[in-house]
Amino acid sequence: MNSNVELFDLVVIGAGPAGLSAAVEARRAGLTVAVLDEQQRVGGQIYRAIENASDRRREVLGPDYAQGAELAKAFSSCGAAHLAGAAVWNVDRDKTVSYLQDGRGKTVQGRGIVIAGGAMERPFPIPGWTLPGVMGAGAAQILYKASGALPAEPVVIAGCGPLLLLLAQQYLDAGVKIKALVQTTGADDYLRAAPHILGALRGWSDLAKGAKMLRKIRAHGVATYAGASAFAIEGTEKAEALAFIHKGKRIRLASSLILLHQGVVPNTQLSWSLRAEHRWDARQLCWTPVTDGDGQIEETRIYIAGDSRGIVGAKASATQGRLAALAVARELKKIEIPAARGRREELQARLDREVRIRPLLDQLYRPRDEHRIPADDSVLVCRCEEVPAARIRQYVAVGCLGPNQTKAFGRCGMGPCQGRLCGLTVTEMIASERKVSPQEVGYYRIRPPIKPITLGELSNLDP
């Protein structure tokens, strides 16, 4: 441990459901805790701006969002240090965390760390996806949570996943006109998901929510299309229409605002930078870090909780955060073994209930191959460096074996996002071209800084 750096029993990275719950649980066990988050207010993406959301906004966003207020209140009164506006750019295995705050480089150290970086929207590399007027449905929802921003014109929402239905319902409640809801989920998806229905029925309340959303959308007369495929955004300088195949026919929906979504994937930049082992999850079609049952990477006392460990949803993320904090408290001998064992059994039983519906959702809302692995060579894969799909295939043809080599061949993955927006697509494209598994292809080698940092900020590093 570095004696010149402020030391806490637990440092938590991320102030969403997992991070806040980890902090509350750790404080309950008597640990000193620091929570770092890029935003000025707690909540993460799920509970973004929950502390200052108006009654009207909470009503529109629904009870699941409003529940975040209780967690935010519990955190504010638990006694943890909240380092707001802190952009973490490096984590070392000695549990030193480097971050930027107010234009200065700073560090903090923990006896244990919980990484609760959450999830990000899955890339949707189809023709026209980079045109102005096209954005992620999740990003659109965050705009409303953060500032109350709503579309001023009829919108087309397209893709797959529970968020599509949720956003459609929220927009309708807020008075937004929806021109159409276009879903890729069709009969084949329901057949694939059928074996998981019995297990999901134990979480019947979540299924009931989905059914209620669909009824509301239909009651408003929104045009809906199920089993759609072959998406493409038409337009030259901006989005003009969404085109797709539905029941064998080509459909064109004119719109200048198109919201795309095909699920979320773990934010694994920090776990990759720690050189943690990762595995390709064939169910969720993404990389997940290898951890023990409590989320620990090897024997490091560095834990990963929530959606950055694998997509589980807000409630399960919160429970995972508590389990990780409890494990740290147990290792630091801040809690008696019998009490720790009983609390862990209680939390694990809760987690088991909260993830019962996940296998069904993973199968029902599986993104189509054609919307993850672009067949059109002109589609941009790396938006930062403007690398099209054709160039990735050319790289493979001349011997490129994995994403790291695409950097040397043509700077793919070397832009400001450091591969966040193209990494999964590049892995799957190379695997498809080579006819091997994504696990064999691998991922980018993520190095610090994982967030842009200027030389001036680095020179201002506090001792």
C-alpha positions in Angstrom: 0.0 0.0 0.0 1.2 3.5 -0.8 1.4 5.5 2.4 1.1 8.8 0.5 -2.4 8.0 -0.8 -5.6 8.3 1.1 -6.6 4.8 2.2 -10.1 3.3 2.6 -11.2 -0.2 3.5 -13.3 -0.2 0.3 -13.2 1.8 -2.9 -16.2 1.5 -5.1 -16.1 2.6 -8.8 -19.6 3.5 -10.0 -22.6 5.0 -8.3 -25.4 3.0 -9.9 -27.4 0.2 -8.2 -24.4 -2.1 -7.7 -22.0 0.6 -6.5 -24.5 2.3 -4.1 -25.6 -1.0 -2.6 -22.0 -2.1 -2.1 -21.3 1.1 -0.3 -24.4 0.8 2.0 -23.6 -2.8 2.8 -19.9 -2.0 3.5 -20.8 0.8 5.8 -23.3 -1.4 7.6 -20.3 -3.7 8.4 -18.2 -0.8 9.6 -15.9 -0.3 6.6 -14.6 3.0 5.5 -15.8 3.6 2.0 -15.1 5.9 -1.0 -17.4 5.9 -4.1 -16.1 7.4 -7.3 -18.4 8.3 -10.2 -18.1 10.5 -13.3 -21.5 12.1 -12.7 -22.1 14.8 -10.1 -25.2 13.0 -8.8 -25.6 9.4 -7.8 -27.8 6.9 -9.7 -25.8 5.6 -12.6 -27.6 5.2 -15.9 -30.6 3.3 -14.4 -31.4 5.9 -11.7 -29.8 8.9 -13.5 -30.8 12.2 -11.8 -33.1 10.4 -9.4 -32.3 12.9 -6.6 -33.6 15.9 -8.4 -36.2 14.4 -10.7 -39.6 16.1 -10.7 -42.7 14.2 -9.5 -43.9 14.3 -13.1 -40.7 12.7 -14.4 -40.8 10.0 -11.8 -44.4 9.3 -12.7 -43.5 8.9 -16.4 -40.4 6.8 -15.8 -42.3 4.5 -13.5 -42.0 2.8 -10.1 -38.8 0.9 -10.9 -37.1 4.2 -11.5 -38.6 5.9 -8.5 -37.3 3.1 -6.3 -33.9 4.5 -6.9 -34.7 7.4 -4.6 -34.7 5.0 -1.6 -31.3 3.7 -2.5 -29.9 7.2 -3.1 -31.2 8.3 0.3 -29.7 5.2 2.1 -26.4 6.0 0.5 -26.4 9.7 1.4 -27.0 8.8 5.1 -24.6 5.8 5.3 -21.4 7.9 5.8 -19.5 6.9 2.7 -17.3 9.5 1.0 -18.7 10.4 -2.4 -16.1 11.6 -5.0 -18.4 13.1 -7.6 -17.2 14.1 -11.1 -14.3 11.5 -10.8 -13.4 9.9 -14.1 -11.4 6.8 -13.3 -8.6 6.2 -15.9 -6.6 3.4 -14.2 -6.9 0.7 -11.6 -3.8 -1.2 -10.4 -3.7 -4.6 -8.8 -2.3 -3.0 -5.7 -5.8 -1.4 -5.5 -4.7 2.1 -6.3 -7.3 4.0 -8.3 -6.3 6.9 -10.5 -8.9 9.4 -11.6 -9.5 12.9 -12.9 -11.5 15.5 -10.9 -11.7 19.2 -11.5 -8.9 19.1 -14.0 -6.5 17.4 -11.7 -5.1 13.9 -11.6 -5.8 12.2 -8.2 -5.4 8.8 -6.6 -7.1 6.8 -3.8 -6.4 3.4 -2.5 -8.5 0.6 -1.0 -7.9 -2.6 0.9 -10.6 -3.9 -1.4 -12.2 -2.6 -4.6 -15.7 -3.1 -6.1 -15.9 -2.2 -9.8 -19.5 -1.4 -10.7 -19.1 0.1 -14.1 -22.5 -1.0 -15.4 -23.5 -1.7 -19.0 -23.5 0.1 -22.3 -25.7 -0.2 -25.4 -24.7 -2.9 -27.8 -23.4 -1.6 -31.1 -25.9 -1.7 -34.0 -23.8 -1.6 -37.1 -26.3 -1.4 -40.0 -26.2 0.9 -43.1 -26.8 4.5 -42.0 -26.4 4.0 -38.3 -23.9 6.9 -38.0 -26.2 9.4 -39.7 -27.5 12.4 -37.7 -30.9 11.6 -36.4 -30.0 8.1 -35.4 -29.2 7.3 -31.7 -29.5 4.6 -29.1 -32.9 4.2 -27.4 -31.0 4.0 -24.1 -29.2 7.3 -24.8 -32.6 8.9 -25.6 -34.0 7.6 -22.3 -31.0 9.1 -20.4 -31.6 12.4 -22.0 -35.1 12.4 -20.6 -33.9 11.3 -17.1 -31.2 13.9 -17.0 -32.9 16.9 -18.4 -36.5 16.1 -19.4 -35.6 16.3 -23.1 -38.2 14.7 -25.4 -38.6 14.3 -29.2 -40.6 17.1 -30.8 -41.6 14.9 -33.7 -42.9 11.4 -34.3 -40.2 8.8 -33.6 -39.5 5.3 -34.9 -38.2 2.9 -32.3 -36.5 -0.3 -33.6 -34.6 -3.3 -32.5 -35.1 -5.8 -29.7 -35.0 -5.9 -25.9 -37.2 -5.0 -22.9 -36.0 -1.4 -23.1 -37.8 -0.8 -26.4 -41.2 -1.5 -24.8 -40.3 0.4 -21.7 -39.2 3.5 -23.6 -42.2 3.3 -25.9 -44.5 3.3 -22.8 -42.6 6.2 -21.2 -42.7 8.3 -24.3 -46.5 7.7 -24.7 -47.0 8.7 -21.0 -45.0 11.8 -21.7 -47.0 12.8 -24.7 -44.5 11.8 -27.4 -45.9 10.6 -30.7 -44.5 7.2 -31.8 -44.7 6.5 -35.5 -43.9 2.8 -35.2 -42.3 0.2 -33.0 -40.3 -2.2 -35.1 -39.1 -5.4 -33.3 -36.8 -8.1 -34.6 -38.3 -10.5 -32.1 -40.4 -13.0 -33.9 -41.8 -16.6 -33.9 -38.3 -18.2 -34.0 -37.3 -16.3 -30.9 -40.3 -17.4 -29.0 -39.7 -21.0 -29.9 -36.0 -20.7 -28.8 -37.1 -19.1 -25.5 -40.0 -21.6 -24.8 -37.9 -24.0 -22.7 -37.2 -21.2 -20.2 -40.8 -20.1 -19.7 -41.4 -22.3 -16.7 -38.4 -20.9 -14.8 -39.4 -17.4 -15.7 -42.9 -17.8 -14.4 -41.4 -17.7 -10.9 -40.6 -14.1 -11.7 -44.2 -13.6 -13.0 -44.3 -9.9 -11.9 -41.6 -9.0 -14.5 -43.6 -10.9 -17.2 -46.7 -9.0 -16.2 -44.9 -5.7 -16.6 -44.0 -6.6 -20.2 -47.5 -7.6 -21.1 -48.9 -4.4 -19.6 -46.5 -2.3 -21.7 -47.5 -4.1 -24.9 -51.2 -3.5 -24.2 -50.6 0.2 -23.6 -48.6 0.6 -26.8 -51.4 -1.2 -28.8 -54.1 0.8 -27.1 -52.5 4.0 -28.3 -52.7 2.8 -31.9 -48.9 2.6 -32.5 -48.0 0.7 -35.6 -46.1 -2.4 -34.6 -44.0 -4.8 -36.6 -42.7 -8.1 -35.2 -40.0 -10.4 -36.7 -38.5 -7.6 -38.8 -35.1 -8.0 -40.4 -32.5 -6.4 -42.7 -32.6 -3.0 -41.1 -31.1 0.0 -42.9 -31.2 3.7 -42.3 -31.9 5.7 -45.5 -30.6 9.2 -46.0 -27.7 11.2 -47.3 -26.8 14.0 -44.9 -29.2 12.9 -42.1 -31.7 10.1 -41.4 -34.7 10.1 -43.6 -36.3 6.7 -43.1 -35.9 3.2 -41.6 -36.2 0.4 -44.2 -36.6 -3.3 -43.2 -38.1 -6.6 -44.3 -41.4 -7.6 -42.7 -43.3 -10.8 -43.7 -41.3 -10.9 -47.0 -42.0 -7.3 -47.9 -39.7 -4.3 -47.9 -41.2 -1.6 -45.6 -40.0 2.0 -45.5 -40.9 4.3 -42.6 -40.1 8.0 -43.2 -38.7 9.6 -40.1 -35.9 12.0 -39.2 -35.5 10.5 -35.7 -34.8 6.8 -35.4 -33.9 5.1 -32.0 -32.1 1.8 -32.3 -31.5 -0.7 -29.6 -30.6 -4.4 -29.4 -29.8 -4.8 -25.7 -26.9 -3.9 -23.5 -23.5 -5.5 -22.8 -21.1 -5.3 -19.9 -18.7 -2.4 -19.6 -15.5 -4.4 -19.3 -12.8 -1.8 -20.0 -11.5 -1.8 -16.4 -11.5 -5.5 -16.0 -9.7 -5.9 -19.3 -7.1 -3.3 -18.2 -6.5 -5.4 -15.1 -5.6 -8.3 -17.3 -8.4 -10.3 -15.8 -9.4 -13.5 -17.7 -12.6 -13.0 -19.8 -14.8 -15.5 -21.5 -17.1 -15.2 -24.5 -20.7 -15.6 -23.2 -22.6 -17.4 -26.0 -25.9 -16.6 -24.4 -25.5 -12.9 -24.1 -23.1 -12.6 -27.0 -20.5 -10.5 -25.1 -17.3 -10.8 -23.0 -17.7 -11.3 -19.3 -14.9 -11.4 -16.7 -14.1 -14.6 -14.9 -14.8 -14.3 -11.2 -15.7 -16.3 -8.2 -19.2 -16.5 -6.8 -18.9 -13.2 -5.1 -17.4 -11.4 -8.1 -13.7 -11.5 -7.1 -11.0 -11.5 -9.8 -8.6 -14.3 -8.9 -7.2 -13.7 -5.3 -7.0 -9.9 -5.7 -9.7 -8.6 -3.4 -10.9 -6.7 -6.5 -14.6 -7.5 -7.2 -16.9 -6.8 -10.1 -20.6 -6.4 -9.4 -23.7 -5.7 -11.5 -24.0 -5.5 -15.2 -20.2 -5.0 -15.8 -19.9 -8.7 -14.7 -22.8 -9.9 -16.9 -26.2 -8.4 -17.7 -28.5 -9.1 -14.8 -30.7 -6.0 -14.4 -30.9 -3.3 -11.7 -32.3 -5.4 -8.8 -29.8 -8.2 -9.2 -27.0 -5.7 -9.7 -27.8 -4.2 -6.3 -27.7 -7.6 -4.7 -24.4 -8.4 -6.3 -23.0 -5.2 -5.0 -24.0 -6.2 -1.5 -22.5 -9.6 -1.9 -19.2 -8.2 -3.0 -19.0 -5.7 -0.1 -19.9 -8.5 2.3 -17.0 -10.6 1.0 -14.6 -7.7 1.5 -15.8 -7.1 5.0 -15.4 -10.9 5.7 -11.8 -10.8 4.4 -10.9 -7.8 6.4 -12.4 -9.5 9.5 -14.9 -6.7 10.0 -17.8 -9.1 10.5 -18.1 -12.3 12.4 -18.1 -15.5 10.3 -21.5 -16.8 11.4 -23.1 -13.4 10.7 -21.4 -13.2 7.4 -22.5 -16.6 6.4 -26.1 -15.9 7.3 -26.2 -12.6 5.5 -24.6 -14.2 2.4 -27.2 -17.0 2.3 -29.9 -14.3 2.5 -28.5 -12.3 -0.3 -27.7 -15.3 -2.5 -31.3 -16.4 -2.2 -32.5 -13.0 -3.2 -30.2 -12.9 -6.2 -31.4 -16.4 -7.4 -35.0 -15.0 -7.4 -34.0 -11.8 -9.2 -32.2 -13.6 -12.1 -34.9 -16.3 -12.8 -36.2 -14.4 -15.8 -32.8 -13.8 -17.3 -32.4 -17.0 -19.4 -35.8 -16.3 -21.0 -34.8 -12.7 -21.9 -31.4 -13.7 -23.2 -33.1 -16.1 -25.7 -36.2 -14.1 -26.5 -34.2 -10.9 -27.3 -31.1 -12.4 -28.9 -29.9 -9.8 -31.5 -29.9 -11.0 -35.1 -26.5 -12.0 -36.6 -27.0 -9.6 -39.5 -27.4 -6.6 -37.1 -24.2 -7.5 -35.2 -22.0 -8.7 -38.1 -22.5 -6.3 -41.0 -22.7 -7.9 -44.4 -22.6 -4.5 -46.2 -19.0 -3.6 -46.7 -19.7 0.1 -46.6 -21.0 0.0 -43.0 -18.7 1.8 -40.6 -17.4 -0.5 -37.8 -15.0 1.8 -36.0 -16.7 5.2 -35.9 -13.8 7.0 -34.3 -11.3 6.1 -37.1 -13.9 5.6 -39.8 -13.0 2.0 -40.6 -15.6 0.2 -42.7 -16.5 -3.5 -42.6 -14.7 -4.1 -45.9 -11.4 -3.1 -44.4 -11.8 -5.5 -41.5 -12.4 -8.3 -44.0 -9.3 -7.2 -46.0 -7.2 -7.3 -42.9 -8.3 -10.9 -42.2 -7.6 -11.9 -45.8 -4.0 -10.9 -45.4 -3.5 -12.6 -42.0 -5.1 -10.5 -39.3 -6.0 -12.9 -36.5 -7.6 -10.7 -33.9 -8.7 -7.2 -32.8 -5.2 -6.1 -31.6 -3.8 -6.5 -35.1 -6.5 -4.3 -36.6 -4.9 -1.4 -34.7 -1.6 -2.0 -36.6 -3.4 -2.6 -39.9 -5.5 0.5 -39.8 -6.0 2.2 -36.4 -9.3 0.4 -35.8 -10.1 0.7 -32.1 -7.5 3.5 -31.5 -10.0 6.4 -31.3 -11.3 8.3 -28.3 -13.7 5.5 -27.3 -10.8 3.0 -27.1 -12.8 0.3 -28.8 -15.9 0.5 -26.7 -18.2 1.0 -29.7 -16.4 -1.4 -32.1 -14.8 -4.0 -30.0 -17.6 -6.6 -30.0 -18.3 -6.1 -33.7 -14.6 -6.5 -34.7 -14.3 -9.7 -32.6 -17.4 -11.2 -34.2 -16.5 -10.2 -37.7 -13.0 -11.7 -37.5 -14.4 -14.9 -35.9 -17.0 -15.1 -38.7 -14.4 -14.6 -41.4 -11.9 -17.1 -39.9 -14.7 -19.5 -39.0 -13.6 -19.8 -35.4 -15.1 -18.9 -32.0 -14.9 -15.4 -30.6 -13.1 -16.8 -27.7 -10.2 -17.8 -30.0 -10.2 -14.4 -31.6 -10.1 -12.4 -28.4 -10.5 -8.7 -27.7 -8.5 -5.5 -27.7 -5.6 -5.3 -25.2 -6.9 -2.4 -23.1 -4.2 -0.2 -21.5 -4.5 2.8 -19.3 -5.5 5.5 -19.6 -9.0 4.0 -20.3 -10.4 7.6 -20.4 -8.7 10.5 -22.3 -6.3 12.4 -20.1 -4.2 15.4 -21.1 -0.5 15.8 -20.3 -1.5 18.8 -18.3 -3.9 16.8 -16.2 -1.3 14.1 -15.7 1.3 16.7 -14.7 -1.2 18.0 -12.1 -1.3 14.6 -10.4 -1.7 15.1 -6.6 1.1 13.5 -4.6 
